[in-house]
Amino acid sequence: MSEDIEKKVISIIAGVSPREESEITASSELDELEINSLELTEVVMDLEDEYDVHVDLNTAEAWESLKTVGDVVALIRELLAEKSANS
C-alpha cells in the first residue's frame, strides 16, 4: 500500500507539473517541479478525494510543511493511519 500511495501522489503531481512522471521521486522538491500554490491546492484536493481524508492546511501552511513529494506522501500515510485507528 505504501508504494501505491507514493505512485499515486507522484501521478497526481505529474498532472500539474511540466515534468515527466518518470522524473519525479519522493525526494523531488515541489518548487523544483514548478508547482505553484494553486496547483498544490489542486493536488491536495485530489488526494483528499482519492483517499477520503481531510488535509487541514491552508496554502501558506502547505508551503511551509510540504517541501518535497515525500512530505506529501508522509502526510497522506499519516492521515490514513489516523483514519484507520479511528474506525
Biopython code that builds the backbone (N, CA, C, O; Angstrom):
import numpy as np
from Bio.PDB.StructureBuilder import StructureBuilder

atoms = [
    (1, "MET", "N", (0.825, -1.202, 0.000)),
    (1, "MET", "CA", (0.000, 0.000, 0.000)),
    (1, "MET", "C", (0.862, 1.257, 0.000)),
    (1, "MET", "O", (0.520, 2.243, -0.654)),
    (2, "SER", "N", (1.980, 1.232, 0.729)),
    (2, "SER", "CA", (2.831, 2.419, 0.805)),
    (2, "SER", "C", (3.365, 2.829, -0.556)),
    (2, "SER", "O", (3.382, 4.012, -0.895)),
    (3, "GLU", "N", (3.806, 1.831, -1.345)),
    (3, "GLU", "CA", (4.302, 2.151, -2.687)),
    (3, "GLU", "C", (3.174, 2.672, -3.559)),
    (3, "GLU", "O", (3.377, 3.553, -4.394)),
    (4, "ASP", "N", (1.976, 2.119, -3.357)),
    (4, "ASP", "CA", (0.819, 2.581, -4.123)),
    (4, "ASP", "C", (0.529, 4.045, -3.836)),
    (4, "ASP", "O", (0.216, 4.810, -4.749)),
    (5, "ILE", "N", (0.631, 4.439, -2.564)),
    (5, "ILE", "CA", (0.392, 5.839, -2.192)),
    (5, "ILE", "C", (1.424, 6.726, -2.868)),
    (5, "ILE", "O", (1.079, 7.757, -3.444)),
    (6, "GLU", "N", (2.682, 6.329, -2.799)),
    (6, "GLU", "CA", (3.737, 7.133, -3.420)),
    (6, "GLU", "C", (3.508, 7.258, -4.927)),
    (6, "GLU", "O", (3.639, 8.345, -5.489)),
    (7, "LYS", "N", (3.168, 6.151, -5.574)),
    (7, "LYS", "CA", (2.925, 6.198, -7.019)),
    (7, "LYS", "C", (1.751, 7.105, -7.354)),
    (7, "LYS", "O", (1.807, 7.852, -8.331)),
    (8, "LYS", "N", (0.680, 7.051, -6.550)),
    (8, "LYS", "CA", (-0.498, 7.870, -6.806)),
    (8, "LYS", "C", (-0.182, 9.348, -6.602)),
    (8, "LYS", "O", (-0.589, 10.189, -7.403)),
    (9, "VAL", "N", (0.543, 9.665, -5.531)),
    (9, "VAL", "CA", (0.933, 11.055, -5.274)),
    (9, "VAL", "C", (1.782, 11.574, -6.433)),
    (9, "VAL", "O", (1.563, 12.684, -6.918)),
    (10, "ILE", "N", (2.739, 10.781, -6.868)),
    (10, "ILE", "CA", (3.593, 11.193, -7.988)),
    (10, "ILE", "C", (2.757, 11.391, -9.247)),
    (10, "ILE", "O", (2.977, 12.348, -9.989)),
    (11, "SER", "N", (1.820, 10.516, -9.491)),
    (11, "SER", "CA", (0.954, 10.626, -10.662)),
    (11, "SER", "C", (0.137, 11.918, -10.637)),
    (11, "SER", "O", (0.029, 12.616, -11.645)),
    (12, "ILE", "N", (-0.436, 12.226, -9.473)),
    (12, "ILE", "CA", (-1.244, 13.452, -9.346)),
    (12, "ILE", "C", (-0.365, 14.688, -9.499)),
    (12, "ILE", "O", (-0.757, 15.650, -10.161)),
    (13, "ILE", "N", (0.814, 14.671, -8.895)),
    (13, "ILE", "CA", (1.730, 15.809, -9.018)),
    (13, "ILE", "C", (2.186, 15.969, -10.462)),
    (13, "ILE", "O", (2.302, 17.092, -10.953)),
    (14, "ALA", "N", (2.445, 14.868, -11.140)),
    (14, "ALA", "CA", (2.865, 14.928, -12.547)),
    (14, "ALA", "C", (1.775, 15.572, -13.409)),
    (14, "ALA", "O", (2.064, 16.175, -14.442)),
    (15, "GLY", "N", (0.530, 15.436, -12.975)),
    (15, "GLY", "CA", (-0.574, 16.029, -13.726)),
    (15, "GLY", "C", (-0.576, 17.542, -13.723)),
    (15, "GLY", "O", (-1.155, 18.162, -14.615)),
    (16, "VAL", "N", (0.073, 18.157, -12.718)),
    (16, "VAL", "CA", (0.115, 19.620, -12.659)),
    (16, "VAL", "C", (1.512, 20.182, -12.904)),
    (16, "VAL", "O", (1.687, 21.395, -13.023)),
    (17, "SER", "N", (2.499, 19.301, -12.977)),
    (17, "SER", "CA", (3.882, 19.727, -13.193)),
    (17, "SER", "C", (4.259, 19.562, -14.662)),
    (17, "SER", "O", (3.782, 18.643, -15.327)),
    (18, "PRO", "N", (5.107, 20.445, -15.163)),
    (18, "PRO", "CA", (5.585, 20.258, -16.534)),
    (18, "PRO", "C", (6.598, 19.112, -16.651)),
    (18, "PRO", "O", (6.995, 18.749, -17.759)),
    (19, "ARG", "N", (7.015, 18.543, -15.516)),
    (19, "ARG", "CA", (7.966, 17.432, -15.519)),
    (19, "ARG", "C", (7.267, 16.124, -15.840)),
    (19, "ARG", "O", (6.077, 15.960, -15.573)),
    (20, "GLU", "N", (8.011, 15.203, -16.410)),
    (20, "GLU", "CA", (7.506, 13.866, -16.697)),
    (20, "GLU", "C", (7.397, 13.091, -15.387)),
    (20, "GLU", "O", (8.185, 13.300, -14.465)),
    (21, "GLU", "N", (6.428, 12.207, -15.314)),
    (21, "GLU", "CA", (6.241, 11.402, -14.118)),
    (21, "GLU", "C", (7.511, 10.629, -13.759)),
    (21, "GLU", "O", (7.828, 10.471, -12.580)),
    (22, "SER", "N", (8.230, 10.153, -14.755)),
    (22, "SER", "CA", (9.451, 9.379, -14.524)),
    (22, "SER", "C", (10.570, 10.215, -13.891)),
    (22, "SER", "O", (11.517, 9.657, -13.337)),
    (23, "GLU", "N", (10.467, 11.537, -13.969)),
    (23, "GLU", "CA", (11.475, 12.430, -13.385)),
    (23, "GLU", "C", (11.197, 12.747, -11.926)),
    (23, "GLU", "O", (12.045, 13.326, -11.247)),
    (24, "ILE", "N", (10.012, 12.372, -11.431)),
    (24, "ILE", "CA", (9.587, 12.754, -10.092)),
    (24, "ILE", "C", (9.821, 11.605, -9.122)),
    (24, "ILE", "O", (9.411, 10.471, -9.367)),
    (25, "THR", "N", (10.493, 11.923, -8.006)),
    (25, "THR", "CA", (10.746, 10.935, -6.958)),
    (25, "THR", "C", (10.280, 11.519, -5.628)),
    (25, "THR", "O", (9.878, 12.680, -5.553)),
    (26, "ALA", "N", (10.339, 10.705, -4.588)),
    (26, "ALA", "CA", (9.937, 11.161, -3.253)),
    (26, "ALA", "C", (10.805, 12.326, -2.783)),
    (26, "ALA", "O", (10.342, 13.170, -2.015)),
    (27, "SER", "N", (12.042, 12.379, -3.231)),
    (27, "SER", "CA", (12.931, 13.459, -2.786)),
    (27, "SER", "C", (12.816, 14.722, -3.643)),
    (27, "SER", "O", (13.470, 15.722, -3.349)),
    (28, "SER", "N", (12.001, 14.690, -4.689)),
    (28, "SER", "CA", (11.824, 15.873, -5.533)),
    (28, "SER", "C", (11.176, 17.001, -4.732)),
    (28, "SER", "O", (10.187, 16.794, -4.029)),
    (29, "GLU", "N", (11.749, 18.188, -4.851)),
    (29, "GLU", "CA", (11.180, 19.350, -4.170)),
    (29, "GLU", "C", (10.075, 19.938, -5.025)),
    (29, "GLU", "O", (10.215, 20.070, -6.241)),
    (30, "LEU", "N", (8.961, 20.294, -4.368)),
    (30, "LEU", "CA", (7.799, 20.788, -5.097)),
    (30, "LEU", "C", (8.119, 22.048, -5.898)),
    (30, "LEU", "O", (7.654, 22.194, -7.028)),
    (31, "ASP", "N", (8.910, 22.963, -5.325)),
    (31, "ASP", "CA", (9.215, 24.183, -6.078)),
    (31, "ASP", "C", (10.084, 23.889, -7.299)),
    (31, "ASP", "O", (9.989, 24.590, -8.307)),
    (32, "GLU", "N", (10.925, 22.867, -7.220)),
    (32, "GLU", "CA", (11.738, 22.479, -8.382)),
    (32, "GLU", "C", (10.890, 21.837, -9.473)),
    (32, "GLU", "O", (11.284, 21.802, -10.638)),
    (33, "LEU", "N", (9.712, 21.327, -9.082)),
    (33, "LEU", "CA", (8.797, 20.723, -10.054)),
    (33, "LEU", "C", (7.892, 21.781, -10.680)),
    (33, "LEU", "O", (6.986, 21.469, -11.452)),
    (34, "GLU", "N", (8.160, 23.031, -10.331)),
    (34, "GLU", "CA", (7.418, 24.172, -10.885)),
    (34, "GLU", "C", (5.928, 24.087, -10.566)),
    (34, "GLU", "O", (5.077, 24.323, -11.423)),
    (35, "ILE", "N", (5.634, 23.744, -9.306)),
    (35, "ILE", "CA", (4.257, 23.682, -8.839)),
    (35, "ILE", "C", (3.985, 24.939, -8.023)),
    (35, "ILE", "O", (4.676, 25.210, -7.041)),
    (36, "ASN", "N", (2.974, 25.706, -8.435)),
    (36, "ASN", "CA", (2.628, 26.914, -7.698)),
    (36, "ASN", "C", (1.589, 26.598, -6.625)),
    (36, "ASN", "O", (1.124, 25.463, -6.523)),
    (37, "SER", "N", (1.229, 27.590, -5.835)),
    (37, "SER", "CA", (0.330, 27.354, -4.707)),
    (37, "SER", "C", (-1.053, 26.881, -5.153)),
    (37, "SER", "O", (-1.668, 26.056, -4.477)),
    (38, "LEU", "N", (-1.542, 27.384, -6.262)),
    (38, "LEU", "CA", (-2.842, 26.949, -6.764)),
    (38, "LEU", "C", (-2.783, 25.470, -7.171)),
    (38, "LEU", "O", (-3.704, 24.704, -6.888)),
    (39, "GLU", "N", (-1.710, 25.088, -7.826)),
    (39, "GLU", "CA", (-1.539, 23.694, -8.238)),
    (39, "GLU", "C", (-1.371, 22.768, -7.030)),
    (39, "GLU", "O", (-1.870, 21.642, -7.030)),
    (40, "LEU", "N", (-0.662, 23.251, -5.999)),
    (40, "LEU", "CA", (-0.512, 22.461, -4.781)),
    (40, "LEU", "C", (-1.876, 22.253, -4.128)),
    (40, "LEU", "O", (-2.163, 21.166, -3.626)),
    (41, "THR", "N", (-2.699, 23.266, -4.131)),
    (41, "THR", "CA", (-4.052, 23.144, -3.593)),
    (41, "THR", "C", (-4.839, 22.103, -4.380)),
    (41, "THR", "O", (-5.564, 21.297, -3.796)),
    (42, "GLU", "N", (-4.701, 22.119, -5.689)),
    (42, "GLU", "CA", (-5.366, 21.132, -6.545)),
    (42, "GLU", "C", (-4.886, 19.714, -6.227)),
    (42, "GLU", "O", (-5.688, 18.782, -6.162)),
    (43, "VAL", "N", (-3.585, 19.557, -6.030)),
    (43, "VAL", "CA", (-3.014, 18.257, -5.681)),
    (43, "VAL", "C", (-3.611, 17.776, -4.354)),
    (43, "VAL", "O", (-4.035, 16.626, -4.240)),
    (44, "VAL", "N", (-3.641, 18.652, -3.364)),
    (44, "VAL", "CA", (-4.171, 18.293, -2.048)),
    (44, "VAL", "C", (-5.641, 17.891, -2.162)),
    (44, "VAL", "O", (-6.057, 16.900, -1.560)),
    (45, "MET", "N", (-6.426, 18.642, -2.920)),
    (45, "MET", "CA", (-7.846, 18.316, -3.084)),
    (45, "MET", "C", (-8.021, 16.966, -3.790)),
    (45, "MET", "O", (-8.885, 16.174, -3.415)),
    (46, "ASP", "N", (-7.208, 16.713, -4.801)),
    (46, "ASP", "CA", (-7.271, 15.423, -5.497)),
    (46, "ASP", "C", (-6.934, 14.265, -4.552)),
    (46, "ASP", "O", (-7.560, 13.206, -4.607)),
    (47, "LEU", "N", (-5.945, 14.476, -3.690)),
    (47, "LEU", "CA", (-5.560, 13.431, -2.737)),
    (47, "LEU", "C", (-6.640, 13.229, -1.680)),
    (47, "LEU", "O", (-6.889, 12.102, -1.252)),
    (48, "GLU", "N", (-7.280, 14.312, -1.260)),
    (48, "GLU", "CA", (-8.395, 14.185, -0.318)),
    (48, "GLU", "C", (-9.505, 13.330, -0.924)),
    (48, "GLU", "O", (-10.058, 12.452, -0.262)),
    (49, "ASP", "N", (-9.821, 13.593, -2.179)),
    (49, "ASP", "CA", (-10.858, 12.813, -2.870)),
    (49, "ASP", "C", (-10.425, 11.358, -3.047)),
    (49, "ASP", "O", (-11.217, 10.442, -2.826)),
    (50, "GLU", "N", (-9.193, 11.150, -3.438)),
    (50, "GLU", "CA", (-8.685, 9.803, -3.703)),
    (50, "GLU", "C", (-8.705, 8.921, -2.457)),
    (50, "GLU", "O", (-9.076, 7.750, -2.525)),
    (51, "TYR", "N", (-8.303, 9.490, -1.319)),
    (51, "TYR", "CA", (-8.143, 8.697, -0.108)),
    (51, "TYR", "C", (-9.206, 8.974, 0.963)),
    (51, "TYR", "O", (-9.130, 8.425, 2.063)),
    (52, "ASP", "N", (-10.185, 9.811, 0.654)),
    (52, "ASP", "CA", (-11.262, 10.142, 1.580)),
    (52, "ASP", "C", (-10.707, 10.611, 2.933)),
    (52, "ASP", "O", (-11.094, 10.120, 3.994)),
    (53, "VAL", "N", (-9.793, 11.571, 2.852)),
    (53, "VAL", "CA", (-9.205, 12.188, 4.046)),
    (53, "VAL", "C", (-9.357, 13.694, 3.919)),
    (53, "VAL", "O", (-9.684, 14.214, 2.853)),
    (54, "HIS", "N", (-9.111, 14.389, 5.033)),
    (54, "HIS", "CA", (-9.147, 15.853, 5.002)),
    (54, "HIS", "C", (-7.788, 16.384, 5.420)),
    (54, "HIS", "O", (-7.308, 16.095, 6.517)),
    (55, "VAL", "N", (-7.177, 17.155, 4.552)),
    (55, "VAL", "CA", (-5.894, 17.785, 4.851)),
    (55, "VAL", "C", (-6.206, 19.158, 5.426)),
    (55, "VAL", "O", (-6.725, 20.028, 4.727)),
    (56, "ASP", "N", (-5.890, 19.348, 6.698)),
    (56, "ASP", "CA", (-6.236, 20.586, 7.396)),
    (56, "ASP", "C", (-5.090, 21.596, 7.276)),
    (56, "ASP", "O", (-4.425, 21.928, 8.258)),
    (57, "LEU", "N", (-4.883, 22.066, 6.065)),
    (57, "LEU", "CA", (-3.824, 23.043, 5.803)),
    (57, "LEU", "C", (-4.355, 24.141, 4.895)),
    (57, "LEU", "O", (-5.082, 23.871, 3.939)),
    (58, "ASN", "N", (-3.991, 25.375, 5.196)),
    (58, "ASN", "CA", (-4.240, 26.392, 4.185)),
    (58, "ASN", "C", (-2.998, 26.445, 3.299)),
    (58, "ASN", "O", (-1.993, 25.803, 3.605)),
    (59, "THR", "N", (-3.057, 27.180, 2.239)),
    (59, "THR", "CA", (-1.955, 27.149, 1.273)),
    (59, "THR", "C", (-0.629, 27.586, 1.880)),
    (59, "THR", "O", (0.412, 27.012, 1.560)),
    (60, "ALA", "N", (-0.650, 28.595, 2.751)),
    (60, "ALA", "CA", (0.592, 29.056, 3.379)),
    (60, "ALA", "C", (1.197, 27.956, 4.242)),
    (60, "ALA", "O", (2.406, 27.728, 4.206)),
    (61, "GLU", "N", (0.349, 27.267, 5.024)),
    (61, "GLU", "CA", (0.849, 26.173, 5.855)),
    (61, "GLU", "C", (1.370, 25.035, 4.986)),
    (61, "GLU", "O", (2.381, 24.408, 5.306)),
    (62, "ALA", "N", (0.676, 24.777, 3.895)),
    (62, "ALA", "CA", (1.101, 23.707, 2.998)),
    (62, "ALA", "C", (2.498, 23.978, 2.466)),
    (62, "ALA", "O", (3.330, 23.072, 2.426)),
    (63, "TRP", "N", (2.765, 25.203, 2.061)),
    (63, "TRP", "CA", (4.088, 25.537, 1.538)),
    (63, "TRP", "C", (5.157, 25.423, 2.604)),
    (63, "TRP", "O", (6.307, 25.104, 2.303)),
    (64, "GLU", "N", (4.779, 25.686, 3.875)),
    (64, "GLU", "CA", (5.748, 25.582, 4.961)),
    (64, "GLU", "C", (6.074, 24.123, 5.287)),
    (64, "GLU", "O", (7.230, 23.783, 5.542)),
    (65, "SER", "N", (5.052, 23.264, 5.278)),
    (65, "SER", "CA", (5.260, 21.893, 5.737)),
    (65, "SER", "C", (5.472, 20.879, 4.617)),
    (65, "SER", "O", (6.031, 19.807, 4.849)),
    (66, "LEU", "N", (5.033, 21.207, 3.415)),
    (66, "LEU", "CA", (5.153, 20.272, 2.301)),
    (66, "LEU", "C", (6.194, 20.782, 1.311)),
    (66, "LEU", "O", (5.882, 21.534, 0.388)),
    (67, "LYS", "N", (7.418, 20.361, 1.522)),
    (67, "LYS", "CA", (8.524, 20.821, 0.663)),
    (67, "LYS", "C", (8.845, 19.826, -0.450)),
    (67, "LYS", "O", (9.255, 20.215, -1.544)),
    (68, "THR", "N", (8.656, 18.540, -0.159)),
    (68, "THR", "CA", (9.019, 17.510, -1.135)),
    (68, "THR", "C", (7.822, 16.605, -1.409)),
    (68, "THR", "O", (6.821, 16.631, -0.692)),
    (69, "VAL", "N", (7.951, 15.815, -2.454)),
    (69, "VAL", "CA", (6.926, 14.818, -2.770)),
    (69, "VAL", "C", (6.800, 13.849, -1.597)),
    (69, "VAL", "O", (5.695, 13.430, -1.252)),
    (70, "GLY", "N", (7.919, 13.498, -0.991)),
    (70, "GLY", "CA", (7.911, 12.609, 0.171)),
    (70, "GLY", "C", (7.123, 13.176, 1.339)),
    (70, "GLY", "O", (6.480, 12.427, 2.073)),
    (71, "ASP", "N", (7.164, 14.499, 1.521)),
    (71, "ASP", "CA", (6.375, 15.137, 2.575)),
    (71, "ASP", "C", (4.882, 14.934, 2.327)),
    (71, "ASP", "O", (4.122, 14.681, 3.262)),
    (72, "VAL", "N", (4.470, 15.044, 1.083)),
    (72, "VAL", "CA", (3.069, 14.845, 0.725)),
    (72, "VAL", "C", (2.678, 13.386, 0.979)),
    (72, "VAL", "O", (1.613, 13.110, 1.532)),
    (73, "VAL", "N", (3.542, 12.461, 0.576)),
    (73, "VAL", "CA", (3.290, 11.034, 0.789)),
    (73, "VAL", "C", (3.171, 10.751, 2.294)),
    (73, "VAL", "O", (2.262, 10.041, 2.723)),
    (74, "ALA", "N", (4.081, 11.302, 3.083)),
    (74, "ALA", "CA", (4.062, 11.084, 4.535)),
    (74, "ALA", "C", (2.779, 11.631, 5.152)),
    (74, "ALA", "O", (2.207, 11.007, 6.046)),
    (75, "LEU", "N", (2.330, 12.770, 4.691)),
    (75, "LEU", "CA", (1.092, 13.355, 5.204)),
    (75, "LEU", "C", (-0.093, 12.446, 4.909)),
    (75, "LEU", "O", (-0.919, 12.205, 5.789)),
    (76, "ILE", "N", (-0.187, 11.946, 3.702)),
    (76, "ILE", "CA", (-1.304, 11.063, 3.340)),
    (76, "ILE", "C", (-1.236, 9.781, 4.162)),
    (76, "ILE", "O", (-2.266, 9.309, 4.645)),
    (77, "ARG", "N", (-0.062, 9.216, 4.328)),
    (77, "ARG", "CA", (0.082, 7.997, 5.146)),
    (77, "ARG", "C", (-0.373, 8.255, 6.581)),
    (77, "ARG", "O", (-1.067, 7.433, 7.180)),
    (78, "GLU", "N", (0.026, 9.401, 7.124)),
    (78, "GLU", "CA", (-0.354, 9.759, 8.497)),
    (78, "GLU", "C", (-1.872, 9.894, 8.626)),
    (78, "GLU", "O", (-2.464, 9.394, 9.582)),
    (79, "LEU", "N", (-2.495, 10.570, 7.664)),
    (79, "LEU", "CA", (-3.945, 10.751, 7.695)),
    (79, "LEU", "C", (-4.671, 9.422, 7.559)),
    (79, "LEU", "O", (-5.689, 9.203, 8.215)),
    (80, "LEU", "N", (-4.161, 8.538, 6.721)),
    (80, "LEU", "CA", (-4.774, 7.215, 6.563)),
    (80, "LEU", "C", (-4.621, 6.383, 7.837)),
    (80, "LEU", "O", (-5.532, 5.642, 8.205)),
    (81, "ALA", "N", (-3.482, 6.501, 8.508)),
    (81, "ALA", "CA", (-3.269, 5.775, 9.758)),
    (81, "ALA", "C", (-4.233, 6.273, 10.836)),
    (81, "ALA", "O", (-4.795, 5.477, 11.588)),
    (82, "GLU", "N", (-4.421, 7.595, 10.908)),
    (82, "GLU", "CA", (-5.368, 8.173, 11.864)),
    (82, "GLU", "C", (-6.787, 7.713, 11.551)),
    (82, "GLU", "O", (-7.547, 7.359, 12.453)),
    (83, "LYS", "N", (-7.135, 7.720, 10.285)),
    (83, "LYS", "CA", (-8.476, 7.304, 9.853)),
    (83, "LYS", "C", (-8.709, 5.831, 10.235)),
    (83, "LYS", "O", (-9.780, 5.471, 10.725)),
    (84, "SER", "N", (-7.706, 5.000, 10.007)),
    (84, "SER", "CA", (-7.803, 3.582, 10.324)),
    (84, "SER", "C", (-7.928, 3.363, 11.833)),
    (84, "SER", "O", (-8.694, 2.510, 12.280)),
    (85, "ALA", "N", (-7.185, 4.122, 12.598)),
    (85, "ALA", "CA", (-7.212, 3.990, 14.065)),
    (85, "ALA", "C", (-8.560, 4.432, 14.631)),
    (85, "ALA", "O", (-9.000, 3.925, 15.663)),
    (86, "ASN", "N", (-9.208, 5.368, 13.960)),
    (86, "ASN", "CA", (-10.497, 5.889, 14.434)),
    (86, "ASN", "C", (-11.686, 5.099, 13.943)),
    (86, "ASN", "O", (-12.819, 5.395, 14.320)),
    (87, "SER", "N", (-11.452, 4.088, 13.098)),
    (87, "SER", "CA", (-12.604, 3.328, 12.600)),
    (87, "SER", "C", (-12.746, 1.973, 13.230)),
    (87, "SER", "O", (-13.673, 1.233, 12.900)),
]
sb = StructureBuilder()
sb.init_structure("model")
sb.init_model(0)
sb.init_chain("A")
sb.init_seg("    ")
for serial, (resi, resn, name, xyz) in enumerate(atoms, 1):
    if name == "N":
        sb.init_residue(resn, " ", resi, " ")
    sb.init_atom(name, np.array(xyz, "f"), 0.0, 1.0, " ", f" {name:<3s}", serial, name[0])
structure = sb.get_structure()
